């Protein structure tokens, strides 16, 4: 059952803070990666490239935790435990550009090891939300 984000949590997540996405590998080992994210119709949207560890991990084990910390006050943060609701390769290139605009103010610049056809968006359904925002 999806968790609802209250107004204070939603406002906090509207800031372009970096999130830390925790996943579990197929060998059951934890892995954490800094990620860009945005709220999208009640889901958390992140984006990655085919072949990346986080994508392989969530394909094998769809449960994740995203922790977002206010960089000016480490005691203000939101932790979301969720489940991957779907993968979206059709909009992957569009979504990485949207994320890059949010975080850098310009379209995404592809490194030589990446291409638009490799991009995959991951939509995460929040299951539990803990927020420390006071």
Secondary structure, DSSP 4 states (H G I P E B T S, - for coil): -PPPPPHHHHHHHTS-PPEEEEEE-TTS-EEEEEE--EEETTEEEEEEETT-HHHHHHHH--EEEEEEEETTEEEEEEEEEEEEEEEESTTHHHHHHHHHHHHHSSPPPPPTT--GGGEEEEEEEEEEEEEE--
